[in-house]
Amino acid sequence: MKILFTVCGRAGSKGIKNKNCRDFLGKPLVYYTLSAISLYIKENPRLECDVALNTDSEKLIELIEQQKMVKADIVHRKSELAGDITPKVAVILDCLNEMEKSKKTAYDMVVDLDITSPLRTVEDIKNLIQKKQNVECDVVFSVTEARRNPYFNMVKKTDNGYERVIPSNFNARQEAPEIFDMNASLYAYEPEFLREQKSIFDGKCEVIKMMDTGVLDLDHENDFVLMEMVGAGLFHHIKLYKKIFANIE
């Protein structure tokens, strides 16, 4: 099994200025992702793994080159892939193509970890990869159990007032279909599916569940404050998270 781990982060950001290069609890945000990858690789020495950072940020490249947790190859972000609305799968595919070309190899799986979703553990990565290995599918992604359900307690405005997002007669949340939030933290792709350049929902999808705090993502300044409060508790008091923080230090 040969795995390519991809970490993608462009320069600049509209929601949070230069968020990919920001510190999180006193450490560079990207180091939490690299720490999780490095620990997974150490715990699974029989797997062949490469790590690629795709970016157009010199500061992010500098941060990657300063750390010693894991060796990462730099894939310079092409200008046509640096737009605000560029699909991330296009960037991941570019990583795959460039790494296969430079390493003269082929990968069995591509695992993408989002820089702005640092609240993950090595067990989350392990569960993702095992699910991809054991279940026939095109992509596996991480989710958390949703706190709101469009069949039961989510409403939308209409010409006649407000009504449920999805019409139903459910009287209890337990009666409604189980709903999940995509948390953008982890994705495991079949390389050939990436090459088809389709939406993930055009293929067969599977999921892994993460702790529901994993749904927190960094899009606005307020998110940073909230996530640091949650992260402080997780990284200092829960063993699986403490490993990630300790590995950075």
C-alpha positions in Angstrom: 0.0 0.0 0.0 1.4 3.3 -1.1 -0.3 6.5 0.3 0.1 10.1 -0.8 -0.8 12.6 2.0 -1.7 16.0 0.6 -1.8 19.3 2.5 -3.1 22.2 0.5 -3.0 25.9 1.5 -2.8 28.9 -0.7 -1.5 32.4 0.2 -4.0 34.9 1.6 -7.5 34.4 2.8 -10.7 36.6 2.8 -12.3 35.3 6.0 -9.1 35.2 8.1 -6.0 37.0 6.9 -3.2 34.5 6.0 -5.0 31.9 8.1 -2.8 29.0 6.9 0.2 30.6 8.4 -1.4 31.7 11.7 -0.4 30.4 15.1 -2.9 28.2 16.9 -2.4 27.8 20.7 1.1 29.2 20.2 2.1 26.8 17.4 1.8 27.2 13.6 -1.6 25.9 12.6 -0.2 23.7 9.8 2.0 21.8 12.4 -1.1 20.1 13.9 -1.8 18.5 10.5 1.8 17.5 10.0 2.0 16.2 13.5 -1.0 13.9 12.9 0.5 12.6 9.6 3.9 12.0 11.2 2.5 10.0 14.1 0.4 7.9 11.7 3.5 7.1 9.6 5.6 6.2 12.7 2.8 3.9 13.9 2.5 2.2 10.5 6.1 1.6 9.3 5.1 -1.0 6.8 3.2 1.5 4.7 5.0 3.5 2.0 4.0 7.1 2.5 4.8 10.5 0.9 3.7 13.9 2.0 3.1 16.8 -0.4 2.4 20.5 0.4 0.6 22.3 -2.4 0.9 26.1 -1.9 1.8 29.4 -3.4 2.7 30.8 0.0 6.4 31.4 0.7 5.7 31.7 4.4 4.0 28.3 4.5 6.9 26.7 2.6 9.2 28.3 5.2 7.2 26.8 8.1 7.2 23.4 6.5 11.0 23.5 5.9 11.6 24.5 9.5 9.8 21.6 11.1 11.4 18.1 11.6 8.3 16.0 12.3 7.8 14.7 8.7 9.5 15.2 5.3 7.2 17.0 2.9 7.7 17.7 -0.8 6.7 21.1 -2.1 4.3 21.2 -5.0 4.1 24.8 -6.1 0.6 26.0 -6.7 -0.1 26.8 -10.3 -1.7 30.2 -10.9 -4.8 28.7 -12.5 -5.4 26.7 -9.3 -5.0 29.7 -6.9 -8.4 31.3 -7.4 -11.1 31.8 -4.6 -13.5 29.3 -6.2 -11.0 26.7 -7.5 -12.3 23.2 -6.5 -9.9 21.6 -4.0 -10.1 18.3 -5.8 -8.3 20.0 -8.7 -5.5 21.0 -6.4 -5.3 17.5 -4.9 -5.2 16.0 -8.4 -2.3 18.3 -9.3 -0.5 17.1 -6.3 -1.0 13.5 -7.3 0.2 14.1 -10.9 3.2 16.1 -9.8 4.3 13.6 -7.1 3.8 10.5 -9.4 5.9 12.3 -12.0 8.7 13.3 -9.6 8.8 10.1 -7.6 8.3 7.9 -10.6 5.7 5.9 -8.8 2.0 5.2 -8.5 -0.1 5.7 -5.4 -2.9 3.4 -4.1 -4.6 6.1 -2.1 -4.6 9.9 -1.7 -5.4 11.2 1.8 -6.0 14.9 2.1 -5.9 16.7 5.4 -7.3 20.3 5.7 -5.0 22.8 7.5 -7.9 24.7 9.0 -9.3 21.6 10.7 -6.6 20.9 13.4 -8.9 19.0 15.9 -8.2 15.5 14.7 -6.3 12.5 16.1 -4.2 9.7 14.7 -7.1 7.4 15.3 -9.2 9.5 12.9 -6.6 9.0 10.2 -6.3 5.3 10.9 -10.1 4.9 10.7 -10.3 6.8 7.4 -7.6 4.7 5.8 -8.9 1.4 7.1 -12.4 2.2 5.8 -11.0 3.0 2.4 -9.0 -0.2 2.4 -11.9 -2.4 3.6 -14.9 -1.0 1.7 -15.2 -0.7 -2.1 -15.7 3.0 -2.7 -14.3 6.1 -4.5 -13.9 8.4 -1.6 -14.2 8.3 2.2 -14.6 11.5 4.2 -15.0 12.5 7.8 -18.3 13.7 9.4 -19.8 14.5 12.7 -23.3 13.8 14.0 -25.4 16.8 13.1 -27.0 18.8 16.0 -29.8 19.9 13.7 -32.0 17.8 11.3 -33.8 19.2 8.2 -36.5 16.6 8.7 -37.2 17.7 12.3 -35.8 21.0 13.7 -34.5 23.1 10.8 -36.9 25.6 9.1 -36.9 27.9 6.0 -38.8 31.0 5.2 -41.6 30.7 2.6 -44.4 33.0 1.3 -46.6 31.7 4.1 -44.2 32.0 7.0 -41.8 29.2 8.1 -41.8 25.5 7.5 -39.5 22.5 7.8 -36.6 22.4 5.3 -37.8 18.9 4.3 -41.5 18.4 4.8 -42.2 15.6 7.3 -44.5 14.4 10.1 -41.8 13.3 12.5 -42.6 14.2 16.1 -39.3 13.2 17.6 -35.7 13.6 16.4 -35.2 9.8 16.8 -37.8 9.2 14.1 -36.0 11.3 11.5 -33.3 9.9 9.2 -29.8 10.2 10.7 -28.0 13.3 9.4 -24.3 14.2 9.5 -22.2 17.3 9.1 -19.3 17.2 6.7 -16.4 18.7 8.6 -13.8 19.0 5.8 -11.1 17.4 8.0 -10.2 14.2 6.2 -10.7 12.7 2.7 -9.3 9.4 1.2 -9.5 9.2 -2.5 -9.2 6.4 -5.1 -6.5 7.9 -7.5 -8.5 7.0 -10.6 -11.6 8.6 -9.3 -9.6 11.9 -8.8 -8.5 11.7 -12.4 -12.1 11.6 -13.5 -12.4 15.2 -12.1 -15.9 14.6 -10.8 -17.7 15.8 -7.7 -17.2 13.5 -4.8 -21.0 12.8 -4.8 -20.7 11.5 -8.4 -18.8 8.5 -6.9 -19.6 6.0 -4.2 -19.0 7.7 -0.8 -18.4 6.3 2.6 -17.8 8.1 5.9 -16.0 7.9 9.2 -17.4 9.7 12.3 -15.2 12.1 14.3 -15.8 13.7 17.7 -18.4 16.4 17.1 -16.0 19.2 18.0 -14.2 18.3 14.8 -16.9 20.1 12.9 -15.3 23.4 13.9 -13.6 25.0 10.9 -11.7 28.3 10.5 -13.6 30.6 8.2 -13.9 33.8 10.3 -12.0 35.5 13.2 -14.6 34.4 15.7 -14.0 30.8 14.7 -10.3 31.2 15.7 -11.2 32.3 19.2 -13.8 29.5 19.6 -11.6 26.8 18.2 -8.6 27.8 20.4 -10.9 27.5 23.5 -12.0 24.0 22.5 -8.5 23.0 21.3 -6.9 24.1 24.6 -9.2 21.6 26.4 -8.7 18.8 24.0 -4.9 19.1 23.5 -4.2 19.4 27.3 -6.7 16.9 28.8 -7.5 14.1 26.3 -4.8 11.5 25.6 -5.3 11.1 21.8 -5.2 14.9 21.3 -2.3 15.4 23.7 -0.2 13.1 21.5 -0.6 15.6 18.6 0.4 18.6 20.7 3.3 16.8 22.4 4.7 15.7 19.0 4.8 19.3 17.8 6.9 20.3 20.8 
